Amino acid sequence: MLLVGIWHNGLSDEAVEDMANASLHVIRFLGLSLEDDVPDHSV
């Protein structure tokens, strides 16, 4: 998730979490399936 934030111009942890909840390519990059919960921004 840190890399996703850096690659998207330094997004905040909350913004990366929102992006992971909304974007299939980010979910796939993180190695999650559609049934998995996206980790909370504070993890």
C-alpha positions, 0 to 999 in steps of 0.5 A: 500500500505504501508503494501505491501511495508513492506512485500516485504522488504521495497519497495519504494512507486514507486515500490509498485505502479508498483507492484500494476499495474502489480500484480493481487494479490496486486490489490485484496489485496488493494480492487481494481477492474481491472477497478480501477486506482491504487493510485499514489505513492504520495497519 
